[in-house]
Amino acid sequence: MNRISLRYLYKRQMMNWLVTVSSVLLCLLLLPMRLPGMELAGIAPNWLLIWVVAWSIKRTAVQGAIAGVIVGLLQDGMTAPVPSHTLSFALVGIMTARLHKQRYLQEDFISVALIVFGMAALAEVMMAAQISIWSAAISGKYTATTSNFGEIWTYYQRIALASAIVSSLWAPVVYYPLNRWWKKMKD
């Protein structure tokens, strides 16, 4: 009897990992897609950020940070030659987990959408800061002009707002099925 229950638990755990990894890969594949009705000002939802928020809501800050680093490295592998999403996704994972631990959020779609909105804006601000720093470092003199910083921050204000809006609107599409699955696996 003990052998059967161990086998069942092993299969259940493997199925949970398969669903979790598959959901990350699906979000990764959705990133470059531009389907009609999914864009706002040319900006599509940040599916991986939504996934990190969905993962981190019911987990510890360390688990959120690890998920953020892994997902950030996956996105950087698709988009950038230098790590740029890793730090922001790790911070998103930590902050989302901390919000839950301090009971600032509830388990409804509106709370998740608001969290995704705030975290998307935070991630884009961090991206703008990293690009500002890297543009200064790339120039070789470690100085950058004020107009360069101004252009970067003006551009990222538009991106941050559009990304936050569209990601928060699509957040329940990722959150609801994953939350139900993970809840089922805990029971």
C-alpha positions in Angstrom: 0.0 0.0 0.0 2.8 2.4 0.9 4.5 1.7 -2.5 1.3 2.6 -4.4 0.8 5.9 -2.5 4.4 6.9 -3.1 3.9 6.2 -6.8 0.7 8.2 -6.8 2.5 11.1 -5.1 5.4 11.0 -7.5 3.0 11.0 -10.5 1.1 13.9 -9.0 4.3 15.9 -8.4 5.5 15.2 -11.9 2.2 16.3 -13.4 2.3 19.5 -11.3 5.9 20.3 -12.6 4.8 19.5 -16.2 1.9 21.9 -16.0 4.0 24.6 -14.4 6.8 24.4 -16.9 4.4 24.1 -19.8 2.6 27.3 -18.6 5.9 29.2 -18.5 6.8 27.9 -22.0 3.3 28.9 -23.3 3.7 32.4 -21.8 7.2 32.6 -23.4 5.8 31.6 -26.8 3.0 34.2 -26.5 5.4 37.1 -25.9 6.3 37.7 -29.6 2.7 37.1 -30.8 0.6 40.1 -31.7 -2.9 38.9 -32.0 -5.7 41.4 -32.8 -7.3 43.0 -29.8 -4.3 42.2 -27.5 -2.3 45.4 -28.1 -2.6 48.9 -26.8 -0.4 51.5 -28.5 1.6 48.7 -30.0 2.3 47.1 -26.7 1.3 43.5 -26.0 0.7 41.9 -22.5 3.8 40.9 -20.6 2.8 37.2 -20.2 5.9 36.3 -18.2 5.3 39.1 -15.7 1.7 37.9 -15.3 3.0 34.4 -14.7 5.5 35.6 -12.1 2.8 37.4 -10.2 0.5 34.4 -10.4 3.2 32.2 -9.1 4.4 34.5 -6.3 1.0 35.3 -4.8 0.9 32.2 -2.7 4.6 31.6 -2.2 7.5 32.9 -0.2 9.6 35.9 -1.3 12.5 33.5 -2.0 10.4 31.3 -4.3 9.1 34.4 -6.0 12.6 35.7 -6.5 13.9 32.4 -7.9 10.9 32.2 -10.3 11.5 35.8 -11.4 15.2 35.2 -12.1 14.5 32.0 -14.1 11.7 33.6 -16.1 13.7 36.8 -16.6 16.6 34.8 -17.9 14.3 33.0 -20.3 12.9 36.3 -21.6 16.4 37.8 -21.9 17.4 34.7 -23.9 14.7 35.7 -26.4 15.1 39.4 -26.4 18.4 40.9 -25.1 22.1 40.0 -25.2 22.5 41.3 -21.6 20.3 40.5 -18.6 17.7 43.1 -18.4 14.5 41.5 -17.3 16.0 39.3 -14.6 16.4 41.9 -11.9 12.9 43.4 -12.5 11.2 40.0 -12.5 13.0 39.0 -9.3 11.8 42.2 -7.6 8.3 41.6 -8.9 8.4 38.1 -7.4 9.6 39.3 -4.1 7.2 42.2 -3.8 4.2 40.1 -4.8 5.0 37.5 -2.2 5.5 40.2 0.4 2.1 41.8 -0.5 0.4 38.5 0.2 2.3 37.8 3.4 1.2 41.2 4.8 -2.4 40.5 3.7 -2.8 43.5 1.5 -4.5 41.5 -1.2 -7.4 39.2 -1.5 -8.0 36.3 -3.8 -10.1 38.0 -6.5 -9.4 39.0 -10.1 -9.5 42.7 -9.3 -6.7 42.4 -6.7 -4.6 40.3 -9.1 -5.2 42.8 -11.9 -4.2 45.7 -9.6 -1.0 43.9 -8.6 -0.1 43.1 -12.2 -0.7 46.8 -13.1 1.6 48.0 -10.4 4.3 45.3 -11.0 4.2 45.9 -14.8 4.8 49.6 -14.2 7.6 48.8 -11.7 9.2 46.4 -14.1 9.2 49.0 -16.9 10.6 51.7 -14.7 13.4 49.3 -13.7 14.0 48.6 -17.4 14.3 52.3 -18.2 16.7 52.8 -15.3 18.9 49.9 -16.5 18.9 51.3 -20.1 19.8 54.7 -18.8 22.7 53.3 -16.9 23.8 51.1 -19.8 23.6 53.9 -22.3 25.9 55.9 -20.1 28.3 53.0 -19.7 28.3 52.2 -23.4 29.3 55.7 -24.4 32.7 54.9 -22.8 32.9 58.0 -20.7 30.3 56.9 -18.1 28.4 60.1 -18.9 25.3 60.6 -20.8 23.5 63.7 -21.9 20.4 64.9 -20.3 18.5 64.6 -23.6 19.4 60.9 -23.7 18.0 60.3 -20.3 14.9 62.4 -21.2 14.3 60.4 -24.4 14.6 57.1 -22.6 12.3 58.1 -19.7 9.7 59.7 -22.0 9.6 56.6 -24.2 9.3 54.3 -21.2 6.5 56.3 -19.6 4.3 55.4 -22.6 5.5 51.8 -22.6 5.0 51.4 -18.8 1.4 52.7 -18.9 0.4 50.7 -21.9 2.1 47.5 -20.6 0.5 47.9 -17.2 -3.0 48.4 -18.6 -2.9 45.6 -21.1 -1.1 43.2 -18.8 -3.6 43.8 -16.0 -6.5 43.2 -18.3 -5.2 39.8 -19.4 -3.9 38.8 -16.0 -7.0 36.6 -15.1 -6.4 34.5 -18.3 -3.2 33.3 -16.8 -4.0 33.6 -13.1 -7.3 31.8 -12.9 -6.4 28.4 -14.4 -3.0 28.3 -12.8 -4.4 29.2 -9.4 -7.1 26.5 -9.7 -4.4 23.9 -10.7 -2.0 24.8 -7.9 -4.9 24.9 -5.3 -5.9 21.4 -6.5 -2.4 20.1 -6.2 -2.2 21.3 -2.5 -5.4 19.6 -1.6 
